Amino acid sequence: MSGSAITPWVVGNWKMNPMQAGAKQLVQELKQLLLDQPIEESKCHMAVAPVALALQSVQAQLQDSSRSVCTVAQDLSRIAGTGAYTGEISAELLKDSGIDFALVGHSERREIFGDSPAVINEKVKNALNAGLTVIYCVGESLQQRESGQAEQTVLQQICDIAPAVQAGQWQSIIVAYEPVWAIGTGKTASPADAQAMHAKIREGLSQITPAGQNMAILYGGSVKPENAVELAACPDINGALVGGASLNAVSFHKIAQAFANTK
Ligand code: 13P
């Protein structure tokens, strides 16, 4: 399978938004759009990542949707199982609540909450061992890009998790390339730059695992309906991790349409 034969994923990362009523409305609008203008599941997988408090209500609300829209946790504990760990939610607790996906290594977790490569590895390991699919985020800072270290940084982040992943588990990982300087800034990597990085990531993954050829590599960073078609046209861009634009049902639906129609 070449990069372009992979069914794309369009995932909305709602971050610390919105309030419960807003989440309800957003899901309702998305369901209606999917009913009026269907997007075939075989052409594009879709998922949303609400705050932990809304995971189950959003999932329940999506249950009678005209097509599958998966529910994704934005983070999980570095501690597995259950126990005296105040404030934490483990991979097992997510799985037990019917949640099958988790983001790990988002740059906001790395930068604001100090998730180090060691912590990220524990989270990846716990998630995979509990049977979750991991959406593993990587990406360079503006300074790293300007000093010519973008590729090296991103490939290192890919290699970082290798010790946490057993041979058969790579197929349960989706990679999301999110250049930090493009997140929430309105700046997007040009399709050519993004494609070049995605090709490097696929090369790096393929050196680690034969599954690398089939793994979805999503782009994230100011993805909008206006740039989604161009990004979707790149062979190694297998979907999008959408922040701000996923809080608007129309925009999010259009982005998914762009990937479904272009791939
Ligand atoms: P924006 O789409 O708001 O730039 O956010 C991207 C992101 O961080 C998704 O995880």
Residues whose N, C-alpha, C, O or C-beta is under 5 A from the ligand:
A	BS01	13P	N13 A182 I183 G184 T185 G220 G221 S222 V223 L241 V242 G243 G244 A245
